[in-house]
Amino acid sequence: MTAAPVRSEWRKPSYSGSSGGECVEVADLGLGVALRDSKSPEVGILTLSPEAYAAFVAYVSA
C-alpha cells in the first residue's frame, strides 16, 4: 500500500495513557492501517495490510 490517509481519523492506542509519552497513532484506511509517530507526524507514515497489522499487534503485545 502506498496511499496516505487523506481524511482518516488518527487515534492513539489505549496503552498510551495520558502521560504524553512516546506513542504510535493509527488510522483505518479501509484496506489497511496507517501508523505514524505521534511526536513527529510530519516524518511520514507506514501502511500495513490488515494481516500485517494483526501480526504487528500480536508481536508487540506478547
All heavy atoms as TSV, in Angstrom:
chain	resi	resn	atom	element	x	y	z
A	1	MET	N	N	0.829	-1.175	0.000
A	1	MET	CA	C	0.000	0.000	0.000
A	1	MET	C	C	0.874	1.239	0.000
A	1	MET	O	O	1.856	1.294	0.711
A	1	MET	CB	C	-0.846	0.022	1.266
A	1	MET	CG	C	-2.084	-0.756	1.180
A	1	MET	SD	S	-2.982	-0.496	2.707
A	1	MET	CE	C	-3.542	-2.138	2.918
A	2	THR	N	N	0.466	2.223	-0.752
A	2	THR	CA	C	1.244	3.449	-0.786
A	2	THR	C	C	0.416	4.699	-0.525
A	2	THR	O	O	0.969	5.757	-0.319
A	2	THR	CB	C	1.938	3.607	-2.154
A	2	THR	OG1	O	0.930	3.605	-3.164
A	2	THR	CG2	C	2.930	2.492	-2.393
A	3	ALA	N	N	-0.886	4.605	-0.544
A	3	ALA	CA	C	-1.732	5.779	-0.367
A	3	ALA	C	C	-1.724	6.253	1.080
A	3	ALA	O	O	-1.852	5.468	1.999
A	3	ALA	CB	C	-3.161	5.468	-0.797
A	4	ALA	N	N	-1.560	7.536	1.265
A	4	ALA	CA	C	-1.608	8.131	2.604
A	4	ALA	C	C	-3.056	8.409	2.977
A	4	ALA	O	O	-3.863	8.721	2.115
A	4	ALA	CB	C	-0.811	9.428	2.628
A	5	PRO	N	N	-3.380	8.285	4.244
A	5	PRO	CA	C	-4.747	8.601	4.665
A	5	PRO	C	C	-4.987	10.106	4.581
A	5	PRO	O	O	-4.343	10.885	5.260
A	5	PRO	CB	C	-4.800	8.117	6.107
A	5	PRO	CG	C	-3.388	8.146	6.556
A	5	PRO	CD	C	-2.546	7.860	5.339
A	6	VAL	N	N	-5.859	10.518	3.705
A	6	VAL	CA	C	-6.087	11.931	3.492
A	6	VAL	C	C	-6.965	12.517	4.596
A	6	VAL	O	O	-6.639	13.510	5.202
A	6	VAL	CB	C	-6.732	12.172	2.113
A	6	VAL	CG1	C	-7.051	13.640	1.907
A	6	VAL	CG2	C	-5.814	11.665	1.020
A	7	ARG	N	N	-8.092	11.883	4.883
A	7	ARG	CA	C	-9.008	12.416	5.878
A	7	ARG	C	C	-9.331	11.372	6.931
A	7	ARG	O	O	-10.406	11.386	7.498
A	7	ARG	CB	C	-10.279	12.899	5.194
A	7	ARG	CG	C	-9.968	13.956	4.137
A	7	ARG	CD	C	-11.071	14.876	3.881
A	7	ARG	NE	N	-11.156	15.797	5.002
A	7	ARG	CZ	C	-12.223	16.490	5.291
A	7	ARG	NH1	N	-13.289	16.392	4.572
A	7	ARG	NH2	N	-12.238	17.308	6.323
A	8	SER	N	N	-8.424	10.472	7.170
A	8	SER	CA	C	-8.643	9.453	8.186
A	8	SER	C	C	-8.504	10.056	9.569
A	8	SER	O	O	-7.776	11.024	9.777
A	8	SER	CB	C	-7.626	8.312	8.046
A	8	SER	OG	O	-7.836	7.634	6.851
A	9	GLU	N	N	-9.195	9.461	10.512
A	9	GLU	CA	C	-9.097	9.917	11.894
A	9	GLU	C	C	-7.986	9.147	12.588
A	9	GLU	O	O	-8.042	7.930	12.711
A	9	GLU	CB	C	-10.426	9.682	12.609
A	9	GLU	CG	C	-10.467	10.285	13.979
A	9	GLU	CD	C	-11.847	10.219	14.597
A	9	GLU	OE1	O	-12.826	10.404	13.871
A	9	GLU	OE2	O	-11.923	9.963	15.808
A	10	TRP	N	N	-6.967	9.853	13.021
A	10	TRP	CA	C	-5.856	9.242	13.737
A	10	TRP	C	C	-6.257	9.056	15.191
A	10	TRP	O	O	-6.922	9.889	15.788
A	10	TRP	CB	C	-4.612	10.124	13.657
A	10	TRP	CG	C	-4.040	10.181	12.283
A	10	TRP	CD1	C	-4.275	11.127	11.344
A	10	TRP	CD2	C	-3.148	9.237	11.696
A	10	TRP	NE1	N	-3.573	10.831	10.203
A	10	TRP	CE2	C	-2.869	9.674	10.389
A	10	TRP	CE3	C	-2.546	8.060	12.144
A	10	TRP	CZ2	C	-2.030	8.987	9.527
A	10	TRP	CZ3	C	-1.706	7.373	11.288
A	10	TRP	CH2	C	-1.455	7.834	9.996
A	11	ARG	N	N	-5.842	7.932	15.765
A	11	ARG	CA	C	-6.130	7.677	17.174
A	11	ARG	C	C	-4.919	7.028	17.826
A	11	ARG	O	O	-4.140	6.341	17.182
A	11	ARG	CB	C	-7.372	6.817	17.336
A	11	ARG	CG	C	-7.259	5.432	16.761
A	11	ARG	CD	C	-8.598	4.714	16.782
A	11	ARG	NE	N	-8.445	3.305	16.486
A	11	ARG	CZ	C	-8.244	2.792	15.295
A	11	ARG	NH1	N	-8.167	3.575	14.237
A	11	ARG	NH2	N	-8.122	1.491	15.125
A	12	LYS	N	N	-4.795	7.257	19.126
A	12	LYS	CA	C	-3.715	6.647	19.898
A	12	LYS	C	C	-4.259	5.403	20.571
A	12	LYS	O	O	-5.395	5.391	21.046
A	12	LYS	CB	C	-3.203	7.616	20.964
A	12	LYS	CG	C	-2.490	8.814	20.394
A	12	LYS	CD	C	-1.975	9.699	21.495
A	12	LYS	CE	C	-1.324	10.925	20.908
A	12	LYS	NZ	N	-0.823	11.817	21.945
A	13	PRO	N	N	-3.457	4.356	20.647
A	13	PRO	CA	C	-3.886	3.147	21.352
A	13	PRO	C	C	-4.151	3.443	22.830
A	13	PRO	O	O	-3.571	4.359	23.405
A	13	PRO	CB	C	-2.704	2.189	21.197
A	13	PRO	CG	C	-1.955	2.695	20.009
A	13	PRO	CD	C	-2.154	4.183	20.020
A	14	SER	N	N	-5.008	2.662	23.423
A	14	SER	CA	C	-5.351	2.861	24.835
A	14	SER	C	C	-4.146	2.682	25.750
A	14	SER	O	O	-4.113	3.207	26.854
A	14	SER	CB	C	-6.470	1.903	25.247
A	14	SER	OG	O	-6.067	0.564	25.041
A	15	TYR	N	N	-3.127	1.960	25.305
A	15	TYR	CA	C	-1.925	1.748	26.116
A	15	TYR	C	C	-1.125	3.034	26.324
A	15	TYR	O	O	-0.312	3.115	27.218
A	15	TYR	CB	C	-1.007	0.712	25.474
A	15	TYR	CG	C	-1.528	-0.694	25.545
A	15	TYR	CD1	C	-1.888	-1.376	24.404
A	15	TYR	CD2	C	-1.668	-1.341	26.763
A	15	TYR	CE1	C	-2.372	-2.678	24.466
A	15	TYR	CE2	C	-2.158	-2.631	26.840
A	15	TYR	CZ	C	-2.502	-3.294	25.682
A	15	TYR	OH	O	-2.982	-4.568	25.751
A	16	SER	N	N	-1.345	4.055	25.492
A	16	SER	CA	C	-0.525	5.261	25.592
A	16	SER	C	C	-0.841	6.084	26.834
A	16	SER	O	O	-0.013	6.861	27.279
A	16	SER	CB	C	-0.699	6.134	24.350
A	16	SER	OG	O	-2.016	6.619	24.270
A	17	GLY	N	N	-2.034	5.955	27.380
A	17	GLY	CA	C	-2.395	6.680	28.592
A	17	GLY	C	C	-2.436	8.173	28.371
A	17	GLY	O	O	-2.449	8.664	27.246
A	18	SER	N	N	-2.413	8.929	29.448
A	18	SER	CA	C	-2.493	10.381	29.341
A	18	SER	C	C	-1.185	11.072	29.705
A	18	SER	O	O	-1.138	12.287	29.817
A	18	SER	CB	C	-3.613	10.893	30.248
A	18	SER	OG	O	-3.337	10.528	31.589
A	19	SER	N	N	-0.112	10.312	29.880
A	19	SER	CA	C	1.152	10.902	30.297
A	19	SER	C	C	1.881	11.606	29.158
A	19	SER	O	O	2.850	12.317	29.388
A	19	SER	CB	C	2.062	9.838	30.910
A	19	SER	OG	O	2.377	8.854	29.951
A	20	GLY	N	N	1.436	11.407	27.915
A	20	GLY	CA	C	2.048	12.095	26.781
A	20	GLY	C	C	3.369	11.526	26.336
A	20	GLY	O	O	4.123	12.192	25.656
A	21	GLY	N	N	3.668	10.299	26.684
A	21	GLY	CA	C	4.922	9.670	26.291
A	21	GLY	C	C	4.975	9.352	24.812
A	21	GLY	O	O	4.098	9.722	24.043
A	22	GLU	N	N	6.018	8.680	24.420
A	22	GLU	CA	C	6.190	8.282	23.032
A	22	GLU	C	C	5.051	7.356	22.634
A	22	GLU	O	O	4.662	6.475	23.386
A	22	GLU	CB	C	7.536	7.565	22.865
A	22	GLU	CG	C	8.674	8.306	23.496
A	22	GLU	CD	C	9.596	8.924	22.491
A	22	GLU	OE1	O	9.618	8.480	21.351
A	22	GLU	OE2	O	10.297	9.857	22.874
A	23	CYS	N	N	4.489	7.580	21.462
A	23	CYS	CA	C	3.303	6.833	21.083
A	23	CYS	C	C	3.210	6.703	19.571
A	23	CYS	O	O	3.695	7.553	18.829
A	23	CYS	CB	C	2.068	7.545	21.614
A	23	CYS	SG	S	0.559	6.638	21.356
A	24	VAL	N	N	2.549	5.667	19.150
A	24	VAL	CA	C	2.232	5.454	17.750
A	24	VAL	C	C	0.748	5.714	17.582
A	24	VAL	O	O	-0.060	5.285	18.387
A	24	VAL	CB	C	2.574	4.001	17.330
A	24	VAL	CG1	C	2.074	3.708	15.931
A	24	VAL	CG2	C	4.065	3.760	17.428
A	25	GLU	N	N	0.377	6.447	16.528
A	25	GLU	CA	C	-1.022	6.671	16.205
A	25	GLU	C	C	-1.395	5.766	15.035
A	25	GLU	O	O	-0.550	5.449	14.199
A	25	GLU	CB	C	-1.262	8.126	15.811
A	25	GLU	CG	C	-1.056	9.098	16.946
A	25	GLU	CD	C	-1.258	10.531	16.520
A	25	GLU	OE1	O	-0.657	10.939	15.506
A	25	GLU	OE2	O	-2.003	11.229	17.196
A	26	VAL	N	N	-2.648	5.371	14.976
A	26	VAL	CA	C	-3.129	4.512	13.902
A	26	VAL	C	C	-4.331	5.151	13.220
A	26	VAL	O	O	-5.075	5.920	13.838
A	26	VAL	CB	C	-3.506	3.096	14.412
A	26	VAL	CG1	C	-2.300	2.388	14.970
A	26	VAL	CG2	C	-4.609	3.159	15.441
A	27	ALA	N	N	-4.503	4.838	11.934
A	27	ALA	CA	C	-5.661	5.299	11.177
A	27	ALA	C	C	-6.138	4.147	10.301
A	27	ALA	O	O	-5.328	3.466	9.658
A	27	ALA	CB	C	-5.310	6.501	10.316
A	28	ASP	N	N	-7.425	3.925	10.284
A	28	ASP	CA	C	-8.022	2.881	9.448
A	28	ASP	C	C	-8.137	3.398	8.024
A	28	ASP	O	O	-8.709	4.453	7.775
A	28	ASP	CB	C	-9.400	2.512	9.998
A	28	ASP	CG	C	-10.066	1.393	9.221
A	28	ASP	OD1	O	-9.414	0.782	8.349
A	28	ASP	OD2	O	-11.242	1.130	9.495
A	29	LEU	N	N	-7.570	2.656	7.079
A	29	LEU	CA	C	-7.625	3.033	5.666
A	29	LEU	C	C	-8.674	2.244	4.897
A	29	LEU	O	O	-8.797	2.395	3.699
A	29	LEU	CB	C	-6.261	2.813	5.003
A	29	LEU	CG	C	-5.086	3.565	5.600
A	29	LEU	CD1	C	-3.798	3.163	4.890
A	29	LEU	CD2	C	-5.306	5.057	5.515
A	30	GLY	N	N	-9.399	1.388	5.587
A	30	GLY	CA	C	-10.362	0.535	4.898
A	30	GLY	C	C	-9.699	-0.746	4.410
A	30	GLY	O	O	-10.057	-1.827	4.835
A	31	LEU	N	N	-8.717	-0.611	3.546
A	31	LEU	CA	C	-7.991	-1.778	3.032
A	31	LEU	C	C	-6.711	-2.048	3.803
A	31	LEU	O	O	-5.937	-2.923	3.441
A	31	LEU	CB	C	-7.653	-1.581	1.549
A	31	LEU	CG	C	-8.846	-1.474	0.614
A	31	LEU	CD1	C	-8.384	-1.159	-0.801
A	31	LEU	CD2	C	-9.657	-2.767	0.633
A	32	GLY	N	N	-6.468	-1.286	4.834
A	32	GLY	CA	C	-5.256	-1.455	5.627
A	32	GLY	C	C	-5.242	-0.476	6.785
A	32	GLY	O	O	-6.241	0.153	7.112
A	33	VAL	N	N	-4.064	-0.338	7.376
A	33	VAL	CA	C	-3.892	0.514	8.552
A	33	VAL	C	C	-2.645	1.358	8.346
A	33	VAL	O	O	-1.627	0.878	7.842
A	33	VAL	CB	C	-3.739	-0.351	9.828
A	33	VAL	CG1	C	-3.490	0.504	11.048
A	33	VAL	CG2	C	-4.965	-1.226	10.027
A	34	ALA	N	N	-2.719	2.626	8.735
A	34	ALA	CA	C	-1.561	3.514	8.672
A	34	ALA	C	C	-1.060	3.747	10.092
A	34	ALA	O	O	-1.853	3.856	11.024
A	34	ALA	CB	C	-1.942	4.840	8.025
A	35	LEU	N	N	0.241	3.823	10.244
A	35	LEU	CA	C	0.885	4.097	11.530
A	35	LEU	C	C	1.770	5.324	11.384
A	35	LEU	O	O	2.400	5.523	10.341
A	35	LEU	CB	C	1.767	2.923	11.959
A	35	LEU	CG	C	1.127	1.552	12.072
A	35	LEU	CD1	C	2.205	0.493	12.280
A	35	LEU	CD2	C	0.139	1.524	13.201
A	36	ARG	N	N	1.842	6.138	12.436
A	36	ARG	CA	C	2.768	7.271	12.441
A	36	ARG	C	C	3.195	7.562	13.876
A	36	ARG	O	O	2.528	7.185	14.843
A	36	ARG	CB	C	2.159	8.511	11.811
A	36	ARG	CG	C	1.078	9.171	12.624
A	36	ARG	CD	C	0.538	10.406	11.931
A	36	ARG	NE	N	-0.484	11.060	12.740
A	36	ARG	CZ	C	-1.201	12.082	12.371
A	36	ARG	NH1	N	-1.010	12.592	11.155
A	36	ARG	NH2	N	-2.106	12.617	13.156
A	37	ASP	N	N	4.299	8.263	14.015
A	37	ASP	CA	C	4.824	8.678	15.309
A	37	ASP	C	C	4.047	9.912	15.762
A	37	ASP	O	O	4.039	10.936	15.063
A	37	ASP	CB	C	6.307	9.008	15.168
A	37	ASP	CG	C	6.973	9.410	16.465
A	37	ASP	OD1	O	6.270	9.679	17.464
A	37	ASP	OD2	O	8.208	9.458	16.484
A	38	SER	N	N	3.410	9.849	16.909
A	38	SER	CA	C	2.605	10.981	17.381
A	38	SER	C	C	3.451	12.208	17.691
A	38	SER	O	O	2.961	13.331	17.641
A	38	SER	CB	C	1.793	10.584	18.613
A	38	SER	OG	O	2.648	10.302	19.698
A	39	LYS	N	N	4.712	12.009	18.021
A	39	LYS	CA	C	5.596	13.135	18.336
A	39	LYS	C	C	6.124	13.825	17.082
A	39	LYS	O	O	6.512	14.980	17.121
A	39	LYS	CB	C	6.793	12.671	19.182
A	39	LYS	CG	C	6.400	12.166	20.543
A	39	LYS	CD	C	5.979	13.319	21.417
A	39	LYS	CE	C	5.729	12.805	22.828
A	39	LYS	NZ	N	5.220	13.837	23.694
A	40	SER	N	N	6.172	13.093	15.949
A	40	SER	CA	C	6.690	13.647	14.694
A	40	SER	C	C	5.850	13.170	13.518
A	40	SER	O	O	6.340	12.457	12.633
A	40	SER	CB	C	8.143	13.214	14.486
A	40	SER	OG	O	8.946	13.612	15.565
A	41	PRO	N	N	4.577	13.548	13.452
A	41	PRO	CA	C	3.712	13.044	12.380
A	41	PRO	C	C	4.147	13.483	10.985
A	41	PRO	O	O	3.824	12.814	9.994
A	41	PRO	CB	C	2.332	13.599	12.730
A	41	PRO	CG	C	2.587	14.753	13.620
A	41	PRO	CD	C	3.865	14.448	14.347
A	42	GLU	N	N	4.903	14.565	10.894
A	42	GLU	CA	C	5.353	15.054	9.591
A	42	GLU	C	C	6.425	14.176	8.961
A	42	GLU	O	O	6.709	14.286	7.775
A	42	GLU	CB	C	5.869	16.499	9.719
A	42	GLU	CG	C	7.183	16.650	10.452
A	42	GLU	CD	C	7.100	16.550	11.986
A	42	GLU	OE1	O	6.000	16.482	12.542
A	42	GLU	OE2	O	8.161	16.520	12.612
A	43	VAL	N	N	7.028	13.284	9.738
A	43	VAL	CA	C	8.104	12.428	9.228
A	43	VAL	C	C	7.579	11.454	8.178
A	43	VAL	O	O	8.256	11.130	7.225
A	43	VAL	CB	C	8.801	11.681	10.384
A	43	VAL	CG1	C	9.769	10.644	9.863
A	43	VAL	CG2	C	9.518	12.674	11.279
A	44	GLY	N	N	6.350	10.991	8.341
A	44	GLY	CA	C	5.766	10.081	7.367
A	44	GLY	C	C	4.940	9.011	8.041
A	44	GLY	O	O	4.780	9.005	9.268
A	45	ILE	N	N	4.413	8.129	7.228
A	45	ILE	CA	C	3.566	7.057	7.734
A	45	ILE	C	C	4.021	5.712	7.184
A	45	ILE	O	O	4.719	5.646	6.180
A	45	ILE	CB	C	2.083	7.276	7.367
A	45	ILE	CG1	C	1.899	7.258	5.852
A	45	ILE	CG2	C	1.551	8.550	7.967
A	45	ILE	CD1	C	0.461	7.193	5.422
A	46	LEU	N	N	3.624	4.681	7.869
A	46	LEU	CA	C	3.848	3.309	7.438
A	46	LEU	C	C	2.471	2.703	7.222
A	46	LEU	O	O	1.613	2.793	8.098
A	46	LEU	CB	C	4.594	2.530	8.523
A	46	LEU	CG	C	4.785	1.036	8.307
A	46	LEU	CD1	C	5.695	0.796	7.102
A	46	LEU	CD2	C	5.352	0.394	9.553
A	47	THR	N	N	2.230	2.134	6.055
A	47	THR	CA	C	0.946	1.497	5.799
A	47	THR	C	C	1.117	-0.012	5.789
A	47	THR	O	O	2.097	-0.533	5.251
A	47	THR	CB	C	0.324	1.964	4.470
A	47	THR	OG1	O	1.242	1.738	3.405
A	47	THR	CG2	C	-0.020	3.438	4.510
A	48	LEU	N	N	0.171	-0.692	6.410
A	48	LEU	CA	C	0.214	-2.143	6.526
A	48	LEU	C	C	-1.111	-2.759	6.085
A	48	LEU	O	O	-2.162	-2.149	6.288
A	48	LEU	CB	C	0.472	-2.548	7.983
A	48	LEU	CG	C	1.752	-2.034	8.639
A	48	LEU	CD1	C	1.735	-2.344	10.124
A	48	LEU	CD2	C	2.960	-2.658	7.986
A	49	SER	N	N	-1.033	-3.951	5.563
A	49	SER	CA	C	-2.248	-4.704	5.272
A	49	SER	C	C	-2.878	-5.108	6.599
A	49	SER	O	O	-2.200	-5.115	7.639
A	49	SER	CB	C	-1.917	-5.958	4.460
A	49	SER	OG	O	-1.190	-6.882	5.267
A	50	PRO	N	N	-4.163	-5.449	6.603
A	50	PRO	CA	C	-4.781	-5.890	7.855
A	50	PRO	C	C	-4.048	-7.080	8.491
A	50	PRO	O	O	-3.889	-7.136	9.707
A	50	PRO	CB	C	-6.202	-6.275	7.441
A	50	PRO	CG	C	-6.462	-5.439	6.230
A	50	PRO	CD	C	-5.138	-5.356	5.522
A	51	GLU	N	N	-3.563	-7.989	7.663
A	51	GLU	CA	C	-2.850	-9.164	8.182
A	51	GLU	C	C	-1.517	-8.773	8.813
A	51	GLU	O	O	-1.146	-9.276	9.873
A	51	GLU	CB	C	-2.611	-10.187	7.058
A	51	GLU	CG	C	-3.877	-10.741	6.445
A	51	GLU	CD	C	-4.525	-9.836	5.394
A	51	GLU	OE1	O	-3.886	-8.867	4.939
A	51	GLU	OE2	O	-5.686	-10.107	5.044
A	52	ALA	N	N	-0.798	-7.866	8.166
A	52	ALA	CA	C	0.487	-7.416	8.710
A	52	ALA	C	C	0.281	-6.631	9.999
A	52	ALA	O	O	1.052	-6.758	10.943
A	52	ALA	CB	C	1.236	-6.572	7.679
A	53	TYR	N	N	-0.774	-5.824	10.057
A	53	TYR	CA	C	-1.068	-5.067	11.275
A	53	TYR	C	C	-1.421	-6.015	12.430
A	53	TYR	O	O	-0.952	-5.825	13.554
A	53	TYR	CB	C	-2.196	-4.067	11.038
A	53	TYR	CG	C	-2.514	-3.248	12.260
A	53	TYR	CD1	C	-1.611	-2.302	12.739
A	53	TYR	CD2	C	-3.704	-3.427	12.953
A	53	TYR	CE1	C	-1.891	-1.551	13.875
A	53	TYR	CE2	C	-3.989	-2.677	14.081
A	53	TYR	CZ	C	-3.092	-1.749	14.541
A	53	TYR	OH	O	-3.371	-1.017	15.657
A	54	ALA	N	N	-2.213	-7.035	12.140
A	54	ALA	CA	C	-2.570	-8.013	13.175
A	54	ALA	C	C	-1.316	-8.719	13.698
A	54	ALA	O	O	-1.166	-8.922	14.906
A	54	ALA	CB	C	-3.566	-9.030	12.626
A	55	ALA	N	N	-0.395	-9.053	12.799
A	55	ALA	CA	C	0.862	-9.691	13.213
A	55	ALA	C	C	1.696	-8.726	14.055
A	55	ALA	O	O	2.300	-9.131	15.058
A	55	ALA	CB	C	1.649	-10.148	11.987
A	56	PHE	N	N	1.733	-7.448	13.681
A	56	PHE	CA	C	2.454	-6.433	14.442
A	56	PHE	C	C	1.888	-6.301	15.849
A	56	PHE	O	O	2.629	-6.309	16.835
A	56	PHE	CB	C	2.390	-5.098	13.696
A	56	PHE	CG	C	2.859	-3.917	14.504
A	56	PHE	CD1	C	4.211	-3.706	14.730
A	56	PHE	CD2	C	1.954	-3.006	15.025
A	56	PHE	CE1	C	4.643	-2.623	15.482
A	56	PHE	CE2	C	2.385	-1.915	15.765
A	56	PHE	CZ	C	3.737	-1.722	15.987
A	57	VAL	N	N	0.580	-6.194	15.953
A	57	VAL	CA	C	-0.071	-6.063	17.264
A	57	VAL	C	C	0.198	-7.300	18.123
A	57	VAL	O	O	0.492	-7.193	19.306
A	57	VAL	CB	C	-1.582	-5.799	17.114
A	57	VAL	CG1	C	-2.302	-5.893	18.457
A	57	VAL	CG2	C	-1.811	-4.437	16.488
A	58	ALA	N	N	0.113	-8.487	17.519
A	58	ALA	CA	C	0.377	-9.720	18.268
A	58	ALA	C	C	1.814	-9.731	18.767
A	58	ALA	O	O	2.075	-10.135	19.907
A	58	ALA	CB	C	0.104	-10.939	17.388
A	59	TYR	N	N	2.749	-9.261	17.951
A	59	TYR	CA	C	4.162	-9.264	18.335
A	59	TYR	C	C	4.415	-8.299	19.487
A	59	TYR	O	O	5.078	-8.660	20.464
A	59	TYR	CB	C	5.025	-8.891	17.137
A	59	TYR	CG	C	6.487	-8.815	17.455
A	59	TYR	CD1	C	7.250	-9.981	17.587
A	59	TYR	CD2	C	7.119	-7.594	17.664
A	59	TYR	CE1	C	8.593	-9.920	17.906
A	59	TYR	CE2	C	8.459	-7.519	17.985
A	59	TYR	CZ	C	9.189	-8.689	18.109
A	59	TYR	OH	O	10.523	-8.628	18.426
A	60	VAL	N	N	3.907	-7.067	19.394
A	60	VAL	CA	C	4.199	-6.101	20.446
A	60	VAL	C	C	3.385	-6.347	21.705
A	60	VAL	O	O	3.731	-5.834	22.776
A	60	VAL	CB	C	4.006	-4.635	19.973
A	60	VAL	CG1	C	4.954	-4.295	18.843
A	60	VAL	CG2	C	2.572	-4.361	19.568
A	61	SER	N	N	2.336	-7.136	21.608
A	61	SER	CA	C	1.514	-7.454	22.779
A	61	SER	C	C	2.046	-8.654	23.557
A	61	SER	O	O	1.630	-8.895	24.679
A	61	SER	CB	C	0.072	-7.743	22.359
A	61	SER	OG	O	-0.497	-6.611	21.762
A	62	ALA	N	N	2.956	-9.402	22.933
A	62	ALA	CA	C	3.471	-10.619	23.560
A	62	ALA	C	C	4.452	-10.324	24.671
A	62	ALA	O	O	5.034	-9.319	24.806
A	62	ALA	CB	C	4.145	-11.497	22.504
